[in-house]
Amino acid sequence: MIVTWLKGLIQHRRGRLLGTALGVALAVALVAALGTFLTASKSTMTSRAVRSVAVDWQVEVQPGADPATVLGDVRQAPGVHTVQSVGFARSTGFRATSGGTTQNTGPGMVLGLPDGYQRDFPAEIRSLTGLAHGVLLAQQTAANLHARVGDTVTVELPGSKPAAVTVAGVIDLPQADSLFQKVGAPPQSQPTAPPDNVLLLPSTTFAALTAQEKTSDPAAVTTQIHVRRDGALPPDPAAAYTTVTGAAHNLEAHTAGGALVGDNLGAALDAARQDALYAQILFLFLGVPGVVLAALLTASVAGAGGERRRREQALLRTRGMRAGQVAAAAAGEALAVGLCGGLVGLGIAALTGKLAFGAGSFGATTASAVGWFTVALLLGLGIACATVLVPAVRDLRSVSLAEARSDVDRGRSAWWMRFGVDFLLIAVALLVFQASSGNQYALVLAPEGVAAISVSYWAFLGPALLWLGSALLLWRLVSLALAHGRGPLARVVRPLTGTLAGTTAAGMSRRRRPLARAVVLLALAVSFAASTATFNATYRQQAEVDAQLTNGADVTVTQSPGTYVGPDAARELAVAGVRHVEPVQHRFAYVGSDLQDLYGVRPSTITSATSLQDAYFAGGTATSLMATLAARPDSVLVSEETVKDFQLAPGDTLNLRLQDSRSTALRTVPFRYAGVVKEFPTAPSDSFFVANASYVAQATGSDAIGAFLVDTGGTGQKDVAVRLHHALGTSATVTDITQTRSTVGSSLTSVDLSGLTRIELVFAVLLAAGAGGIVLALGLAERRRTFAIATVLGASRRQLRGLALSEAGVMTAAGLAGGVLIGWALSEMLVKVLTGVFDPPPASIAVPWAYLVLTVLVAVAAIAAAAVNATRRATRPAVEELRDL
């Protein structure tokens, strides 16, 4: 019986079956595709974190322990691939003579590297000039000493005689922060910056130079064992973090206190696991609404033939079929639709994953793949049952045979329409939003060094309730307008339907519930597309802003400390491709006992090389505060943290102590507090000052420049950086925004968000087109009997076409208007709630107009195509149409 029923549906109702199966396929495909996003995100974040670390572990031998014994223990530890022993010694200073002058530096570090170190740990040292082995001088030290390859540098070690070595090469240490970490110390106790002066020696030379020092003071020379691991790690960063930290603790326990592990790999995975949580949050915030929308679309497609299905069920019952048999036929239909749609959806998801991430798997492991496959397929079956089987069973229990034959819009308004649940949901959504968007609210809490991380999932209630409440409110408004607005509606559609205007308005009023459902579905699809696209565009915008703030400008030239370069040197940097060069002073100032960065700027030209947003400041706009610095040179902009710590009020005098170039003493310079600066190019993210460069130069007797911000017009940054690097050599550091983009931001920003964006936006367009075109087309197809009767009663083709176009026009206008409003509200709420994803928070959201226009055009085109197709079907002879029905 079930097989016979399915054959009949395929022969006579294939359009309805196909539409329902496609709706199921969209939902399944979106869930499974987002599953590939989560899997790809977490797996890529783990591998990216592993690749970002030059030395996985720095095992420091503790005083009293035998380095050889510790080295043996490390070699035997599970997962250890390569080990090298490195010596560390503190120097009281370096000295070099060049060009008839002698330069001296302050304290520094001397390292002893064994043969093959750079082969085993290639990312730790980057060669700039000269040889890659032998006596190597760090770039900053070479600049301080004015030393080049072949020069002699004198090393001064406490307890030892000064020793002269010949420089074989100049190098850079890309991961100096981790290399010179204080092993075993908590993050807040780590050095604020790596040492400026570093000398690398072959291990044999290092041993000879430090032999006397080590004898007189064994603690003066330390040994670290650098480790590269090759143990398999779980693809999830959180699980990998737990594995690595557990192995590090096991090694410390095995050495019985003889060694401490500087777990660089664990620190990288610690950051990656927080990114993985944000990936999961984005899945919920941006993916779940799409899945719900696909399910609603499927329900609308299946419900479009509800009247026909009730008549068919009534006919079956009059011919003797029991209710259980009718339900079994509906269950067979639901199972067939769910399986077909689910399998098609999984195929679409696999193709999507292949195109977006280069892999079509549903998980990094077999268990994960089976899990995603099962969840997605069960979801498809659940949607099919909810949209096909449940309505059929409900109709069997509640609809009489007389009602089944009727085409009237039955039923009273739902209880939530009578009691205003929509307003209640919106009010609760606003309350949740206000609580979850406060300054002290953290969506993800990941304490550093702690394995447990938590997500405040209750913040999801705000957008979810707003989405639901807005949909219900729109349903209410459209239903009320159609029920009580027949007169205005008739006047609106009269140009299309002529004398049938009143009949058309009455028909839409009579069928207000399915029409309101179609309007709400279109509005939700448009709002989903708008909010998703806006969030993604804002994310890309802020990633670029983050790169601009970190690098300072398109290209930034940073001068070596201790080297005087005046503002006039900007003219020498005007190489091909440069539009403007802006000099910026970089000093250090004491406020009380706190040492902070101070940036001296030219207020009238600072905006020429970099973009200063109003969101970076408080107490005025960027333009007004720069004007204040220009009008009153002793003004200073202070970070929020300093304002709170020192209880400052606008206009207060702030006495800062700066280094005076005319003496070795600090000079107290009075400033007037004029406003708050939150972000500034090249500045740290916590505490700093921004002042007028001319006032700072006058007060300290020096106009030395710390960095030059180079504007290239947003193009050719890498080429300009190469030209400047060749021109300046090792005397300055040149960075461009293209390389900064790949290092700032999270793994989520630079790896997988683009794939998520493509998935979300493509599905959003498909859902908008389906919500508009497919639902209207099926609704009009179910009304062919009405069109045929109207033809028999004398309606012209023009009037029938106007009737279809009128319904399409009302649906389009109401759906797009509601979608735009809901999308705007959701976008504002999403960006605000997900502030933790953005760095820095956006001053305004970015609106992707091109994509939104494309979405609207696709939806309108689908609706227009459905209306035109319905009018073409209406041209068939009425007798044939009625006979087929």
N, C-alpha and C positions, 0 to 999 in steps of 0.2 A: 504494500500500500504506500509506504514512504517513497519507494523507488518510483512508483507511478506518479505520485504527487510531484516529485522533483523533476521528472521528465516533462510533465505538463508545465511546470514553472519555466523550465528552460525553453520550451517551445513558444510559450505565450507571454511570459513575464521576464524575459532575459534582461531587459533594461533595468528593472528593479533589482534583480539579483546582482547584476554587474555593478550597479551603483553602490549597493550595500557592501559587496566584497571589496570594492575600491576604497570605501571609507574605512573598513577594517584594515586593509593593507596599509593605508596612510598611518593609522595609529600604531600598528605593529612596526612599521618601518621607522617611524620617528623614535619609538622607544629603543628599538634595537640599534639604530644609528647613534643615538645618544649613549647607548651602552658602549659602542666602539669609541666614542669620544672619551668617556670616562676611563676605559681601559687604555686607550692610546695615551691619554693625558698622564695617568699615573705611571705607566711603564716608561714613557719618554722622560718624565720628570726624574724618575730614579736614575735612568741611564745618563741624563744630562748632569745630574748632581755628581755622579761618579766621575764623569769626564771633566768636570770643572775643578776637581781637586788634583793638585800636583803631587802631593804626598798624602797618602791616606792616613797614616799614623806617624806622629813624632813621639817616639818612646824615649823619654828622658831618664837616663841612669841616675839614681839618687845617690847622695853622698854615702860612702861606705860600701856601696855595692860594686861588684866586679863587672866592668863593662863587657868582658868576654863571656861571662856566665849569662848576663842578660841578653847578649846577642844570640847565644845558643837557644835560650828560652823563646826568643822572638821567632827564630827560624823554625822552631818546631810547632808554633801555634797554628791551629787550623785556619786555612784560608790565606795564609801569608805566601806571597809569590816572590817578592824581591826585598832585600834588606841592604842598607848601606849605613856605615857608622860615620857620623859627622861630628867634628869638634867645634865648640863655641868658646870664644874667649873675648873678654872685654878689653878694649884698648883705651888708653887715656887720650889718644889723639893721633893724627897723621900729619906728616909734614912733607912738602914737596917744593922744589925750586924750579921756576920756569920764567924765562924772559928776564933774568936778573933779579927777580923778586921771589921771596919765600912766603908761601901760604901755609897756615896752620888750621887744623880743624879741631873741633871739640871731641868728646868721647865717641867711640864707635864700636863696631863689632868686627871680629876676625873669625872667619870660618875655615875649617880644614876639610876639604872634600876629597874623598878617595877616587881612584881611577874608575872611570865608567859611571860616575854619578849622573852626568848629564844624559848619558844614554839610558839609564834606568828611570830618571825623573826629568824628562825633556821639558816639561812645562814650568819647571821651577826657575830656570835661568834662560834669559833671552840675550843672545850675543848682538852687540851693536857695532863695534869696530874691533879690529885686531883678531887675535886668536880666540878660540872658544875654550881653551884649556890653559893651565899655568896660573900666573898671578893675575887675577881679574879684579877690576875696580868698578864699583857701582857707579852708574851715571851721575847721580847726585854728588857723590864723593869726588868724581873726576871734575865736575864743574866747580866744586868748592876749592879744590887744589889747583885748578887750571892745568890738570895733568892730562897727558895724552899717552898713546901706546909708545913704549920705549922709554918713558920718563922713570925716574927713580923716586920711590915713595918710602919715607921712613916711618916705620911702625913703632909706636911706643906702647909697651905693655908693662903693667905694674909688676914690680919685682924682677924685671928683666931689663937687659940693656936694649937700647933702641936698635932696630934691625932695618937694613935697607933692602928693598926688593924692587925688581924691574917689572913694570906693568906690561903684560902681554896682551890684554884686551879690556875693553870697556863693555859692561853688561848691564842689563836691567833685570830686576827681580819682580815679576808680575804679581807674585803672591807673597810679598814681603810681610804683610800683616800676619798671616798664619805662620810664616817661617820664623818670625821673631816673637811669637806668642809666649806668654808666661804659662808654661805647661802646668795643668792642674788647677789654675786659678779660674774663678767664675768670670763670666763675660764682663761684669762691671769693674773687675779688677785688672783687665787686660790693658796694655799700653795704648794710649790714645793714638799713637802713630809709630811706625817702624823707625829704626835709627836712620839718620841722614847719612852717616858715614859707615860704609861696609867694604871690607876687603876679603876676597876669597883666595885661599891658598891651597896648593896641593897638600895632601895629608902629611906627607913626609916633611915638607917645609914647615907646616903648622906644628908638628910634633917637636921639631928642632927649636922653633921660636918660643914655644910655651913650656919647654921642659923645666926651665928654672922657675917659671911662675907656678907651675903645677906642684913643684916640690915645696916651695915656700907657702903656698896657699892652695890646697887641693880643691877648694870650692870655687876657685877663680876660673877654672877650666871645666866645662861640662861636656858630656857626651850625649848625643841624641842618636837613636837608631831610626832611620827613616824607612818606612814600610810601604810597599805597594801590595794590595790584596788582589786576589783573583777568585775569591769564594763567591759562589752563586748567591745572588740576593733576590728576595721576593720583588715582584714588579711594583707593588704598592710601596710608596715612600715611607709610610708609617711603619709597615712591617719590616722594611729594609733598615730603617733607623733602629728599631728594636733589636734586630739581628746584629748590627754593627756595634752598637753600644754594649750589648751583652758580651760580645767577643772581646771588646776592649777591657771590660771589667774582669772577665775571666783571665786575661793575660796579666792584669795587675795583681789579681789574687794569686796566680801561679808563681809570680816572681817574689811573693811574700814581702811586698813593700820595696823591692829593689828598683822598681820602675814606675813612672807615671806615664799615661798615654794621653797625648794631645790628639784627640779624635777629630781630625779635619773632615773626614768622610762623614762622620756622624753629624757634625755641624751643618754640612751641606744638605744632608738628608733631613735634618731638623727643619730647615727652611722649606725644603721641597714638600714635606708632608702638610705644611700649612697651605701651600699652593694647591695640593690635592684636595684639601677640604673646600677651598674656594671653587675648584672645578666641580665638586659635588654640589655645592650651593648653586652654581650657575645651572647645573642640570635641573635642579628643582625649580629655581626661579624662572628659567627660560624654557625648559623642556616640558615640564608637567602641564602647563597651560595648553601647549600644543597637542599633547596627548588627549587631554579632556576635550579640546575643540574637535579633534578628529573623531572622538567618540560621539560627540553631539552631532557632528555632520552625518555620521553613519545612522544615528537615530532619526535624523530628519529625512534622510534618503529612504530608510525603511518605513518611516511614518507617513511619507508622501502617498503611499498606496494603502493607507489604513482603511479608508472607506471601501475601497475595492476588496481588501482582504476580509473585512467584516461581512460583505455581501457574499463572498465566496464561502466563508465559514457557515453562514446561514443556509446557503444552498446545500452544502454538504450535510448539515444537520437535518434539513428537511428530507433528505434522501436516506436517512437512517444511520448516518455515521455518529458514533458516540463521541462525547466531549473528549475522552481520553485519546481516541484515535486522531481527532483533529489536533490535539496538543502534541501527539507523537509526530504527526506530519510537520508541524511547526518546528519541533525539536530537530528533525532531520534537516529541514531547511537551514536552521541556525548552525548546525554542525557543519554542513557543507559550505555555507558562506564563511564561517569562521576559519575552517581549515584552508580553504582556497585563498581567502584574503590574508591569512596569517603566513602561509608559505610564500605568497607573492611579496608580502611586506618584508619577510626575512631576506628574500632575494634582492629587493630594492635596498635594504639596509646594508647588505654585503657589498653591493655596487657602490653605495654612498661612502662606506668606509674605505673602500679601495681608492676612490677618487679623492676623498678628503684627507685621509691619513696614510694612504699607501698600503693599507692592510684591511682586509675584509673580515677578519676574525671578530667574534663577539667576546673575546676575552684573551688575556695573556696566557692563561692556563686552560687545560681541558675542562676542569671543573667550572671555571668562570664562563667558558664558551657554552657549556651545557646549561648553566644557570640562566644566562641571557637568552638562549634559544627557548628554554622552557617558559620563562617569565613572559617573553614577548608573544609566544604562541598562545599561552593561557589568557593573556590579555585580549588577543584577537577573539578567542572563543567566548570570553566573558562579554565583550562588546556585542558580538553576534547574538548571544543569548538575551542580553538586555534589550536589544533593539528589535529582535524578531520573535523570540519565544515568549518573553514576558508580556508584551502587548497582546499577543495572541491568547495567552492564558487569561489575561485580565478581561479581554473582550468576551471570552467564553463564559466568564462568571458574572459579568455585569451588564452585558448588552443583550437586549431582547431581540427577537427576530424582526419585529416591527422597526426597532431602532436601526438595525443593520441595513434595512432597505432604505432608510432615510438618509438624505444628504445634508441634513441640518447640522449646524455647529452646536453640538449638545454641551450640556454641563454648565454649571455656575463657575464663577471665577474661583481660582484656587485660593486656599485660606491665606497664603502669604500675600495675595493681592488685596485681600480684604483688611488685613491687619497691619500692612506696612512693614513687612519684614525687610524689604529692600532698604528703607531708610535706617532701620536698626543695624543692618549689616554694614552700611556705609559709615554710620557713626562709630561702630566698634572698630572698623578698619582705620579710621582716622585716629582713634585713641591709641591703637596698637602702633600705628606709624609714628605718632608723636613720642611714644616711649622708646621705640627701637631706633630712632634717628637722633637721639641726644648726643651731645659731645662726648660723654663718658661711656657711651654704649659700645660694646665690642661684639660683633657678630660671630667672630671666630676667636677663641681664646686658646693660645698655644704657648704656655710658659716655656721659656728657653731651657733646654736640657731635661724637660719633663716629658715622659713618653705619652701621657694622657693629654688629649686635646679635645675641646668641646665646641659645639656649635649651638647657638641660640636659635633653635628651629622655630620658636614661637614668633619670631619676626616675620615668618612666612605668612602669618595670618593677615597682616596688613594688606599686601597686594592681593592675596587670595580672596579676602572678604570684599575688598573694593571691586574686584573683577566680578564676583558673583552678585554683589549688591547693585552694581551699575547695570548688569544684564537684566536683573529683575525690574529695576526702575525703568529701563528702556522698554521692557515688555509692557509694563503698566501704562506708560505714556502712549505707546503706539496703539495698544488696545483701546484706550480711552478715546484717542483721536479718531480711530476708525469707527468706534461705536457711536460717537456723538458728533462727528464732523462730516456727515453725509453731504450737507449743502455745500460747504467750501470745497470738499473733495470733488463733487460733481462739476463745480465751476472750473476746477483745475484740469480735469480730464476731458472737458467738453471739446477742446480743439482736436483731440484725437478720436473721440467716439461719437461726436455729434449728438443725435437724439437719444443715443444709448448712454449718455452721461449719467443720468439718474440710476439706470439699471446697473451700470458699472460700479458706481459708488455704493449702491445697495449690496451688490455682490461682494465687494471687498469688505464691507462692514459685516456681512453675514459670515464671511470666512476670515474674520479678523484674527482668530487664534493661529491658524497655520501661517498667515501672512506676518503676524507679529513674531512668530517663531523664526521665520526666514530672515526678518529684519535683524533680530537679536543675533542670529548666527553669523550674518554678514558683518555686523558691528564687532562681534568678538573676534572674528578672523582678522578684520582690519586693525583692531586694537592690538592683537597679538603681533601682527607684522610690524606695526608702528613702534610698539614698546621694545620689541626685540631689536629692531634695526637701530632705534635711537640709543639703546644701551650699548650696542656694539660700536656705533659711531663715536659715542662719548668715550668709550674705552680706548679706541684707537687715538682719539684726540689727546687724552690724558697721558697715554704712553709716549706720544711725541712731546708733550709738555714736560714730562719727567726727563726725557732725554735732553731737552733744551736746558732745563734747570741744572741737570748734572754736569753737562759739558760746558754750559755757559752760553754758547752760541753755535753757529754752524761749524766753526773751527775755533779752537781756543789755544793760544800760545801761552804757556805758563813759564815764568822765569825762574831760574834756579835761585834758592835762598842765598843771600849774601852777595848776589851779583846786582850791581846798580844798572838799571835800564830806565831812562826817562820817558816821558810821554811822547817826545819827538820821534822815538824809535818806531812809532806806528806807521810813519811814512815808508820805512824800509820793508814793511810787511805787505804793502799794497802790490802783491804779485798778480798775475793774470787770474781773473775770476773773482777777485775780491771787490766788494762794493763799498764796504766801510770797515774801519778798524777802530775799536773803542778801548782805550786804556782803563784799567781798573786797579786801584791800589789794594794791596792785601797786607794788613798789619795785624798785630795782636795787641789787645788792650785789656788791662785789669780793671774790673769793676768790683771793688772790695778786694776779696782774695781770689775771685773767679777770673780765669783767663779766657777771653773769648776772641773770636775773629772779628776784625773790623775791615769793612770794604769802603774805600774812598772812590766816589764816582763823580762824573761830570753830569749834573742833573739835566742839562739842556740837550745832551746828546746820547745818554745811556740807552734810550729807547730805540736808537738807530740800528743797533747791532743785535738787540735781543728784545723779545716781547715781554713786557711787564704787564701782568693782568691785575685788575683791581682786587681779585681774590687773594693776591699775595700780601695785601696790606689791610690794616684796620685803622680807623680814625681819619680816613680820607681815601680818595682814589689814587691810582698810580700817578696820574698827571698832577693832581693837586699836591701830593706829598713831594714829588720831584720839584715842583714850583716852590714849595716851602724851603727845601734845601738850597735852592738857587737864591731865593730872596733873603733868607737868613742863614748864612753859611755855617753858623755854629749849631744848627739843628742836627738832630740825630734820630734815626729810626731804630727801634729796639725790638728784639724778639719778644714774643708773648711770655715765654718762660722767665726772662729777666724782669719784665714788667711786674709779674706776679711775685717773684722772689723779693724784689726791692720795693714793692708797693708804690710804683711810680704813678704820677698823675700828669696829664698834658701840661707842658710848660715848666715842669720841674727841671732843676739843674742837675746834671749827671756828670760827676767828675771822673774821668777815665785817665788811667795812667798808661802812657804810650812811651815807646823807646825814642829817646831824643838822639838824632843822628850826630849832634854836635858834642855829645858826651856819652859815657856808658850808663848814665843814670836814667831812671824813668822820669818822665815829665807829666805833671798833672795838667790835663787839658779840660776845661769846662765845656760841656755841651748842653743844649736845651732839648729835652724830650719832646718830639713833635708827632710821633705816631708809631704804629706797630708794623713790623715787617715779619711776615710768616714764611715766605719763600723768597729766594734771590739767587740769580745765576751763580753757580760754583760754590755757593754757601752751604754750610752744614744744615741739617734739618732741625737743630735744637736752639742754640744760642749764638747770636752774632749781632753786629751793628752795621748800619749803612749811614755814611756821612758824606759831606761835601769834600771832594778830593783837594780842592784849593785850600780849604781851612785846615785839613790834616797836614798838608805839606807845609803850610805856614807855621803851624804849631810845633811840628817836629823837625823842621829844617830839611826835609827830604821829600822830593816828589817821585820817588822810586815807584815803579809800576810792578805789580805782582803778576798780572795776566793781561793779555790782549784778547778781546772778544772780536772775532772776525766774522763779518756778515758776507755770505756769498749769494744772497738772494734765494736760498733754499735749494740750490743746484750745484753740482760739481764740488761738493765738500771734500770728497776723498782726493780728488786731483789737486785741490788747493792745499790740502794738508801735506801731500807728497812734496809739492813745490816748496812749501815753507820748511819742511823737515830737511830737504837738501840744502836750503839756504842757511839754516841755523845750526845744523849739525847737532852736537850734544849739548850745546849751550842753553837749550830750552826744550821743553816738552810740548809736542804738538799733538792734539787730539781732535778728532772730528766726530760729528754727531752720528755718522753711520756706524762707527765701531761702538759708540756709547749705547745705541739702541739695542745692541745684542747683549749688553751686560747689565743695564738697569732694568728695573721691573722684575716681575716674577717669572718663573718658568711658564706659568699659564699664559702670560702676555706674549712671550716670544716663541712659544712652541705650538700650542694647540687652539688658542682662541680663534684663529683664522678658520680652522676646520669647523669649529662649532658654529661660527658665523655663517659659513656657507650652508651647513645643514639647516640651521634655523631659518635663514632667509628664503631658501628654496622651498622648504615645506610651508612657510608662511604664505608665499605666493600661491602655492597649490591649494592650500586651505581656503584662502580668500576667493580664488576662482571657483572652487567647489561649493563654498557656502553661497556664493552668488548665483552661479550658472546652473549647477547640477540641481540644487534644491528647487529653483524656479522652474527649470525644465521639467522635473518630475511632477511638480505641482500643477503646471499647465497641462502636462500629458494626462493627468488624472481628470482633467476637466474637459476632455474632448467631447464627452456626452453633452455638457453644457453648451459648448460651441456648436455642436450639431443641431441641438434643439433651437438655439438662437438663429441658425441659418434657416431652418424650416419656418420659423416665425417671421423671416424677412430681413434679417440682419445682413448688411453688405460685407464684403471682404475688408473694406477699409475700416468699418466699425469693429469687426472682429480683431483686425490687426491693432487698432487703437485700444481695444479692451486688454489685449496681452501687453502692449507697450505701457499702458497706464499702470498696470500692476507692477511691471518691471521698474517703471520710473519711481513709483512710491517706495518700493523696496530699496532701490538704489539710493535715493535721496535720504531716507530715514536711516538706512544701514550705514552709509558713509558718514553722515553727520554724527551718529552715535559712536561709530568706531573712532572717529577723530578725537572726540571728547574723552572717551574712555582711554584711548591710547595715550593722549597727553597726560592724563592723571596718573596712569600706570607708569609712564616713563619717568615722571618726576619722582614718584614714590620709589621705583626700583633704583634709580641713581642715588637717591638719598639713603635708602636702607643699605645698599651695597657700597657705601662710601669706603669701607675698608679695602675694597678691590682697587680703588683708584689711588694713585699717588702722583701728584697731590690731588685733593678733591677738586672737582670741576667748578669753575665759576659759573658756567652755564652748560646746559646739555647741547650736544651736537645733533642737529636734525639732518638725516640723510634724505634730502628732498628728492633726489633722482630715484632712489629705491622706492620711496613712498608713492611718487607719481607712477612709477612702473606698476606697483601693486594695485593702485586704484584703476589704472588703465586695463590691467588684466582682468580685474573683477568686473569692471563695466563691460568689457568685451565679452566675457563669459555670459553675463546677464543678457546683453543684447543678442548674442547668438541664440540663447535659449528662447527669447521672445520671438525672434524671427523664425526659428524652427517651428515654434508652436503655431504661428500664423500660416506657415506653409502647410502644416498638417490640417489646418482648418479649411483649406481650399478643396479638400476632398469632398465629393458628394455626400450630403448629410445621410442619405439612405445607407450608403456603404459604411459610413462611420458608425451609425447606430447598429447596423447588423453585426459589425466586428465586436462592438462592445457588448 
